[in-house]
């Protein structure tokens, strides 16, 4: 398979490092707005199937032209969610299969943001589902780890473990620390702010989708692999928008184990207006004539002041756990609770791939999906989430990649 990878940051670089170990990959074009960053990925891996190009992810015509020029059958979007829609439309125009790890952005309800949904995550993409179906093309959305692997777990639980499901609850936690940094998010601060400060979405069969206040519904969840109990809170995430479309359950939630320091920092950024994406005019502090005014996004300034998550691996220690807690009635007719999960130890991912744990755990899943699509084990048309496919080939191949998933009885 020939693939155009757009985004050569932490996740994109990890995806390239994983993909070059697999025979299904015929060609991987690593594209980034910063050509030097794309070249660094290609030079580090030293595989003749890789090529670096400069590409503006917001330029739909340029992306479609790159797909044609390189004969790419698939576009893997490893950029932040701002670029989902131009890349999504470019893949459709260019006749390519599309994959992403985060979906189109939401817009809170203008009058009741903590009660009712406005524009939901992925709404813009699902609005074009008919066009993808009519073109005979596939857009596989939300195929990172969360969303992604957690959604595969939902399909597996429904098909193989439960006769009916009361709740699908994504629970994510880690004991990662970064030496020398009190606050250093292991993935994009742009994305962290977006998902944590937007109103979280919950789905219930009798109510449909509704929202709550950020950081609501605190509960303590005991994570495996020595991570232990962490307080988890409601966070806006794609699984809640995806799972009810393909898996029958009474309730779907997403809760993230966020440390008090993370929550307080995010709240402070929001209170100061630094979470905003709307440009503000900044003038030089050097006095008249010292420099002109520039318009900058406060959130971009915050991102520029923090360390690049891709560079944190050597300073990081601990494990990250992504998983799905499921409660319902088992195949034997008895009540059952399980936690399906996947753990990555930062020491292992750095040693084996040179990638920190969070970006590696995110990146491995779209590569597994690409291989399943290349071999024909997965196929489809339209805009589909991971729940729309048979989970067993995915979970088997993930294990083959050397990163097995696990199941804990009792939730």
Legacy VTK file of the C-alpha trace (Angstrom):
# vtk DataFile Version 3.0
C-alpha trace
ASCII
DATASET POLYDATA
POINTS 411 float
0.000 0.000 0.000
1.153 3.531 -0.824
0.318 5.957 1.992
0.464 9.734 2.367
1.165 10.520 6.032
0.299 14.137 6.810
1.956 15.352 9.994
5.509 14.486 11.069
5.187 15.287 14.758
5.274 12.791 17.595
2.407 10.589 16.433
3.303 10.837 12.759
6.929 9.963 13.448
5.891 7.006 15.600
3.473 5.772 12.931
6.267 5.866 10.356
8.603 3.946 12.680
5.963 1.251 13.182
4.934 1.035 9.533
8.441 0.509 8.136
8.635 -2.802 10.008
5.648 -4.183 8.059
5.669 -5.729 4.588
2.307 -4.286 3.532
3.923 -0.851 3.185
5.007 -0.143 -0.374
5.615 3.593 -0.045
5.206 6.136 2.755
5.305 9.818 1.852
5.902 11.799 5.045
4.416 15.267 4.614
4.612 18.277 6.911
4.383 22.054 6.656
7.928 22.026 8.073
9.980 20.097 5.519
12.894 19.740 7.940
10.645 17.924 10.393
9.478 15.505 7.695
13.064 14.951 6.576
14.136 14.254 10.160
11.647 11.372 10.363
12.782 9.934 7.044
16.488 10.322 7.848
16.062 8.757 11.301
14.388 5.650 9.914
16.594 5.294 6.830
14.112 3.170 4.873
14.108 3.542 1.059
10.299 3.319 0.995
10.067 6.699 2.763
10.060 10.142 1.170
9.710 13.582 2.760
7.726 16.427 1.213
6.488 19.835 2.297
2.697 20.072 2.374
0.212 22.549 3.816
-2.559 20.460 5.426
-5.026 23.328 5.010
-4.566 23.423 1.213
-7.057 20.871 -0.098
-5.959 21.187 -3.717
-2.299 20.666 -2.802
-3.133 17.596 -0.704
-5.235 16.070 -3.495
-2.406 16.772 -5.943
0.095 15.058 -3.618
-2.140 11.978 -3.430
-2.204 11.812 -7.225
1.494 12.550 -7.707
2.581 9.778 -5.347
-0.160 7.299 -6.220
-1.239 7.097 -2.590
-4.163 4.789 -1.870
-4.595 6.097 1.669
-4.168 9.347 3.575
-3.278 9.050 7.254
-4.014 12.284 9.098
-1.563 12.792 11.984
-2.217 16.515 12.411
-4.277 18.240 15.087
-8.078 18.452 14.676
-8.011 21.868 13.002
-6.946 20.170 9.790
-9.420 17.292 9.803
-11.890 18.770 7.350
-9.487 19.983 4.627
-7.677 16.632 4.699
-10.974 14.729 4.809
-12.280 16.591 1.749
-8.949 16.291 -0.057
-8.924 12.511 0.384
-12.453 12.308 -1.004
-11.500 14.447 -3.992
-8.312 12.475 -4.509
-9.992 9.062 -4.465
-8.073 7.876 -1.394
-9.033 6.033 1.771
-8.890 8.391 4.734
-7.888 7.650 8.341
-7.651 9.965 11.321
-7.154 9.759 15.074
-9.301 12.748 16.041
-12.482 13.946 14.397
-13.861 17.295 13.240
-14.229 19.897 15.955
-17.275 20.572 18.090
-19.003 23.852 18.865
-20.819 24.135 22.224
-24.521 24.898 22.323
-24.872 28.716 22.433
-27.534 28.846 25.171
-27.111 25.667 27.223
-23.551 24.396 26.704
-23.585 22.166 29.805
-26.938 20.571 29.031
-27.411 20.324 25.289
-25.071 19.488 22.438
-24.282 21.987 19.713
-22.148 20.857 16.803
-20.721 17.525 17.969
-17.352 15.957 17.281
-17.446 14.380 13.826
-20.706 16.040 12.746
-19.027 17.705 9.763
-17.584 14.386 8.644
-20.788 12.395 9.026
-22.590 15.103 7.021
-20.534 13.956 4.014
-21.117 10.225 4.564
-23.355 9.874 1.499
-20.693 11.410 -0.725
-18.133 8.871 0.488
-20.561 5.997 -0.034
-21.496 7.174 -3.517
-17.802 7.471 -4.414
-17.180 3.918 -3.159
-14.523 5.217 -0.756
-13.866 4.656 2.929
-13.206 7.236 5.627
-12.165 5.341 8.769
-12.500 7.959 11.485
-11.239 7.891 15.066
-8.689 5.075 14.669
-6.059 6.106 17.205
-6.051 4.589 20.677
-8.848 6.730 22.166
-10.798 6.943 19.967
-9.757 3.820 18.112
-8.682 0.813 20.107
-11.320 1.574 22.736
-13.938 1.423 19.971
-12.559 -1.909 18.750
-12.943 -3.157 22.328
-16.618 -2.093 22.251
-17.217 -4.172 19.127
-15.400 -7.147 20.656
-17.381 -6.915 23.905
-20.703 -6.786 22.060
-19.863 -9.693 19.754
-18.030 -12.040 22.101
-18.528 -11.183 25.779
-22.008 -9.777 26.407
-25.592 -10.553 25.440
-26.623 -7.021 26.498
-24.599 -4.008 27.604
-25.609 -1.507 30.250
-22.608 0.805 29.972
-19.572 1.256 27.768
-17.195 3.415 29.779
-13.846 4.435 28.351
-11.376 4.895 31.210
-7.910 6.302 30.506
-5.126 6.737 33.064
-1.358 6.836 33.463
1.380 7.237 36.040
3.728 9.036 33.642
6.089 11.676 34.976
8.407 14.002 33.062
11.654 14.858 34.828
12.200 18.593 35.229
8.648 19.578 34.288
5.697 20.183 36.592
3.381 20.488 33.584
4.348 18.840 30.298
1.444 17.189 28.449
2.489 13.967 26.676
0.408 14.919 23.640
-0.635 18.149 21.930
-1.652 20.860 24.415
-3.912 22.192 21.658
-5.859 18.924 21.724
-5.737 18.600 25.526
-7.307 22.032 25.970
-9.925 21.299 23.332
-11.141 18.033 24.803
-10.882 18.955 28.485
-12.455 22.422 28.443
-15.274 21.707 26.003
-18.507 20.389 27.560
-18.218 16.597 27.908
-20.792 14.530 26.038
-22.652 11.529 27.520
-24.998 9.219 25.625
-27.990 7.435 27.144
-30.548 5.378 25.293
-33.511 7.350 26.647
-31.916 10.804 26.281
-29.557 10.547 23.349
-26.503 12.796 23.492
-26.318 15.480 26.185
-23.580 17.499 27.856
-22.302 18.197 31.362
-19.832 20.645 32.875
-16.090 20.115 32.289
-14.437 17.783 34.832
-17.834 16.538 36.063
-18.718 13.092 37.427
-15.531 12.355 39.386
-14.960 8.695 40.235
-11.959 6.637 41.305
-10.957 3.913 38.881
-8.283 1.333 39.694
-5.973 0.990 36.693
-3.933 -2.182 36.068
-0.190 -2.715 35.556
0.696 -1.007 38.816
-0.779 2.371 37.843
-3.388 2.060 40.583
-6.430 4.163 41.555
-6.892 7.539 39.852
-9.731 10.017 39.974
-11.354 10.166 36.546
-13.650 12.891 35.235
-15.909 13.399 32.234
-14.105 14.687 29.157
-15.376 15.372 25.637
-14.255 12.505 23.404
-15.153 10.864 20.129
-16.010 7.416 21.512
-19.252 8.751 22.962
-20.205 9.976 19.493
-19.098 6.788 17.717
-20.050 3.799 19.850
-23.838 4.336 19.923
-23.918 4.320 16.113
-22.776 0.698 15.845
-22.905 -0.928 19.299
-26.055 -1.431 21.387
-25.706 -0.124 24.953
-27.778 1.806 27.446
-25.067 4.350 28.268
-21.694 5.483 26.875
-19.175 7.619 28.788
-15.570 8.771 28.585
-13.605 9.569 31.738
-9.976 10.575 31.903
-7.639 10.241 34.869
-6.422 13.825 35.184
-4.156 14.914 38.018
-5.214 17.898 40.139
-2.263 19.837 38.690
-3.508 19.299 35.131
-7.082 20.316 35.977
-5.986 23.447 37.866
-3.594 24.468 35.065
-6.252 24.042 32.388
-8.760 26.021 34.440
-6.226 28.819 34.923
-5.465 28.937 31.195
-9.182 29.188 30.511
-9.761 31.902 33.116
-6.914 33.970 31.651
-8.236 33.582 28.111
-5.193 31.550 27.085
-7.273 28.593 25.920
-8.843 30.696 23.162
-8.101 30.075 19.483
-9.307 33.557 18.465
-6.328 35.756 17.517
-5.483 38.708 19.724
-3.275 41.667 18.825
0.072 41.709 20.632
2.392 44.700 20.544
6.067 44.807 21.399
6.846 45.726 25.008
9.859 47.729 23.877
7.961 50.959 23.390
6.999 52.955 20.326
8.989 51.963 17.289
10.314 48.798 18.898
8.229 46.557 16.677
4.864 46.163 15.003
1.735 44.493 16.227
1.049 40.846 15.431
-2.107 38.768 15.722
-1.625 35.485 17.554
-3.834 32.774 18.951
-3.404 32.506 22.749
-3.595 28.720 22.537
-0.809 28.661 19.955
1.320 30.781 22.298
0.766 28.281 25.111
1.739 25.447 22.757
4.888 27.289 21.703
5.924 27.787 25.337
5.592 24.112 26.264
8.014 21.366 25.232
7.225 19.395 22.093
5.615 16.104 23.270
7.742 14.224 20.736
10.891 15.279 22.612
9.798 14.184 26.092
10.473 10.465 25.839
13.948 10.495 27.356
12.639 12.471 30.347
9.505 10.394 30.801
8.927 7.355 32.971
5.901 5.238 33.767
3.046 3.600 31.892
-0.074 4.688 30.084
-3.287 2.649 30.030
-6.171 2.996 27.584
-9.217 0.823 28.046
-12.920 0.184 28.075
-14.924 -0.782 31.143
-18.057 -2.711 30.207
-20.976 -3.668 32.441
-23.938 -5.792 31.381
-25.176 -9.357 30.999
-22.688 -11.941 29.814
-23.281 -14.597 27.193
-24.243 -16.996 30.006
-27.068 -14.730 31.175
-25.250 -13.652 34.355
-24.173 -10.108 35.297
-20.648 -9.338 34.144
-18.103 -6.526 34.305
-14.808 -6.438 32.446
-12.054 -3.964 31.663
-10.463 -4.418 28.234
-7.194 -2.524 28.156
-3.840 -1.834 26.538
-0.763 -0.690 28.452
2.443 0.775 27.064
5.528 1.237 29.226
7.524 4.299 28.200
10.810 2.486 28.780
9.740 -0.196 26.283
8.469 2.172 23.567
11.596 4.324 23.829
13.879 1.316 23.706
12.075 -0.394 20.818
10.963 2.574 18.688
12.456 5.775 20.101
8.930 7.091 20.752
7.360 8.061 24.062
4.521 5.882 25.275
1.502 8.097 24.600
2.347 8.920 20.995
3.387 5.318 20.276
0.156 3.927 21.729
-1.817 6.333 19.554
0.209 5.649 16.405
0.203 1.849 16.392
-3.550 1.560 15.851
-3.899 3.353 12.489
-0.949 1.347 11.202
-2.695 -1.894 12.203
-5.827 -0.618 10.454
-3.883 0.254 7.303
-2.505 -3.281 7.176
-5.986 -4.773 7.585
-7.254 -2.557 4.761
-4.269 -3.430 2.565
-4.844 -7.168 3.002
-8.629 -6.929 2.630
-9.325 -8.168 6.168
-11.207 -4.894 6.663
-13.193 -3.183 3.909
-16.115 -0.822 3.562
-17.434 2.409 2.118
-18.761 5.567 3.680
-17.743 7.273 6.930
-17.231 4.495 9.452
-15.867 4.208 12.970
-13.762 1.267 14.196
-16.896 -0.319 15.709
-18.186 -1.026 12.201
-15.518 -3.719 11.629
-14.775 -7.169 13.024
-12.610 -6.653 16.109
-10.832 -10.013 16.110
-8.473 -9.423 13.139
-7.470 -6.083 14.634
-6.777 -7.418 18.122
-4.887 -10.407 16.742
-2.706 -8.189 14.562
-2.059 -5.740 17.390
-0.698 -8.663 19.397
1.447 -9.696 16.421
2.927 -6.185 16.463
4.294 -7.047 19.918
1.854 -5.009 21.980
-0.895 -7.301 23.308
-4.193 -6.208 24.832
-5.596 -7.694 28.049
-8.890 -8.338 29.823
-9.595 -7.974 33.545
-12.733 -9.528 34.990
-14.659 -7.427 37.464
-14.146 -4.126 35.730
LINES 1 412
411 0 1 2 3 4 5 6 7 8 9 10 11 12 13 14 15 16 17 18 19 20 21 22 23 24 25 26 27 28 29 30 31 32 33 34 35 36 37 38 39 40 41 42 43 44 45 46 47 48 49 50 51 52 53 54 55 56 57 58 59 60 61 62 63 64 65 66 67 68 69 70 71 72 73 74 75 76 77 78 79 80 81 82 83 84 85 86 87 88 89 90 91 92 93 94 95 96 97 98 99 100 101 102 103 104 105 106 107 108 109 110 111 112 113 114 115 116 117 118 119 120 121 122 123 124 125 126 127 128 129 130 131 132 133 134 135 136 137 138 139 140 141 142 143 144 145 146 147 148 149 150 151 152 153 154 155 156 157 158 159 160 161 162 163 164 165 166 167 168 169 170 171 172 173 174 175 176 177 178 179 180 181 182 183 184 185 186 187 188 189 190 191 192 193 194 195 196 197 198 199 200 201 202 203 204 205 206 207 208 209 210 211 212 213 214 215 216 217 218 219 220 221 222 223 224 225 226 227 228 229 230 231 232 233 234 235 236 237 238 239 240 241 242 243 244 245 246 247 248 249 250 251 252 253 254 255 256 257 258 259 260 261 262 263 264 265 266 267 268 269 270 271 272 273 274 275 276 277 278 279 280 281 282 283 284 285 286 287 288 289 290 291 292 293 294 295 296 297 298 299 300 301 302 303 304 305 306 307 308 309 310 311 312 313 314 315 316 317 318 319 320 321 322 323 324 325 326 327 328 329 330 331 332 333 334 335 336 337 338 339 340 341 342 343 344 345 346 347 348 349 350 351 352 353 354 355 356 357 358 359 360 361 362 363 364 365 366 367 368 369 370 371 372 373 374 375 376 377 378 379 380 381 382 383 384 385 386 387 388 389 390 391 392 393 394 395 396 397 398 399 400 401 402 403 404 405 406 407 408 409 410
